[in-house]
Amino acid sequence: MNFNFSKKIDKIKTNYIIHNNGYDIINKPVIVSSKGSFLKSISGEKYFDPGLGAGSQILGYSNKKITDAIKNQIEKGSIYLHNNLNIQSFTEKLTEILPSQFTNFVYCNSGSEATQRALRIARAATGRKKIAYFHGGWHGMNEWTMNNDGERFGKFFIPREDGIPKILKKHSILLPYNDDKAFDIIQAYSNELACIIVEPVQGSNPRNDTTDFLDKIQQICKRFDILFILDEIITGFRLGIGGASKLWNLYPDIITYGKIIGGGLPIGLVSLTNEIADRSFGDKSKFVPTGGTFSANPLVATAGLSVLNILGTKDYNYINQLGELLRSLVNSYYKKHGIPLSVIGTNSISRIVFTNQKFKNRMERDYLEQGTQNKQIEFRKKMLDKNILWPNNGILFTGFCNTKNQIEKLATKINETSHEVFNELI
Ligand SMILES: Cc1ncc(COP(=O)(O)O)c(C=O)c1O
């Protein structure tokens, strides 16, 4: 993508390039500080961030209680590499919030690591090799669940990922999402599948009408002793404090968490039922590697405990209603002015899609959005000109730091920008 933003580019002379999808050091503002819903650039420009750190900053950037807790702990140490009180208190708190069957935890340092560990544990517990995952999903950077299996989805564009030998994907089965054809494929591989991993709400296609589909996945998993892994790295502590599993009464074998529970520091967490922990760690004939230098460090545990304590006092209706407000203000404007876009989403998760047609999954979304790439780039560029830093992943989150007024202003700027981008139609 060519992000040639006009006004708001901080020109910094560098001799290096950081290769990271998330950063574009040449064509983006250079951020030097953050507070609440805003990021500040080196040139002093203040940007509203509707992505809130890929959803991780549900309380807002640089929350004072959390930064104070981090400051206090850092003087005592950020890493001990031994059992520590901080991780014990944090884990204790987690068990008060999560579904009661989850009493076993594996810590790591990112969501990507959590899903990687979860898949490994599922394979070890079942003694089976194959894993299944859904098109349009995202489980981070682990090789097993990246979408490079282009063939199955024929004419639909699926990005190719170079650097991942095809052999590594030999045991990964890509399934169509929100589509009953998935169950025929699952049944065909039922004796070989260790697990099925799914997000309760896909960031690429956020919606709340897939609960029956999730329920069917859960049922087929039980039927064939396939482990059901719920990836709650976005939805955990966001759809409600207990995440999707509690809100929608799901009974996964394994849940992965990340983002919010790090309080702004890197974290990944795999939570397991006793039964699964027994089948993987309890069986002394098996060795399932976990751990890592920074895993379960006292600093992240302190930040995590602090965020959980604060979230326990919050009413999630607040952020859900802000999400609803954003969707309704923008969608009603689009309808009134015949702008061919829509905002989809559920609770505090939303996304603008460049079609006003209904679709059931990312595959159909990609199909309907064909040819809108330049409009999408223009939209982001114009939003930046209005001091709104659009998230790279396109997922909009409302948080406890947002006010109603901020969301109304955001909706107005989205509406104005959409109007400008599609002005030839109106
Ligand atoms: C559902 C889901 N799983 C896993 C990940 C990977 O997490 P991380 O970026 O912390 O590695 C993400 C990140 O966006 C995610 O949304």
The ligand as a Tripos MOL2 file, in Angstrom:
@<TRIPOS>MOLECULE
LIG
   16    16     1     0     0
SMALL
NO_CHARGES

@<TRIPOS>ATOM
      1 C1         -7.5040  -12.9170   17.8980 C.3       1 LIG1
      2 C2         -6.0200  -12.6700   17.9480 C.ar      1 LIG1
      3 N1         -5.1970  -13.6910   18.2290 N.ar      1 LIG1
      4 C3         -3.8620  -13.5290   18.3050 C.ar      1 LIG1
      5 C4         -3.2930  -12.2980   18.0720 C.ar      1 LIG1
      6 C5         -1.8010  -12.1250   18.1530 C.3       1 LIG1
      7 O1         -1.4810  -11.3490   19.2550 O.3       1 LIG1
      8 P1         -0.0870  -10.5590   19.2990 P.3       1 LIG1
      9 O2         -0.1760   -9.4760   18.2840 O.co2     1 LIG1
     10 O3         -0.0050  -10.0650   20.7270 O.co2     1 LIG1
     11 O4          0.9840  -11.5360   19.0020 O.co2     1 LIG1
     12 C6         -4.0960  -11.2070   17.7640 C.ar      1 LIG1
     13 C7         -3.5060   -9.8930   17.5080 C.2       1 LIG1
     14 O5         -4.0870   -9.0030   16.9780 O.2       1 LIG1
     15 C8         -5.5080  -11.3880   17.6950 C.ar      1 LIG1
     16 O6         -6.3250  -10.3890   17.3860 O.3       1 LIG1
@<TRIPOS>BOND
     1     1     2 1
     2     2     3 ar
     3     2    15 ar
     4     3     4 ar
     5     4     5 ar
     6     5     6 1
     7     5    12 ar
     8     6     7 1
     9     7     8 1
    10     8     9 2
    11     8    10 1
    12     8    11 1
    13    12    13 1
    14    12    15 ar
    15    13    14 2
    16    15    16 1
@<TRIPOS>SUBSTRUCTURE
     1 LIG1         1 GROUP 0 **** ****
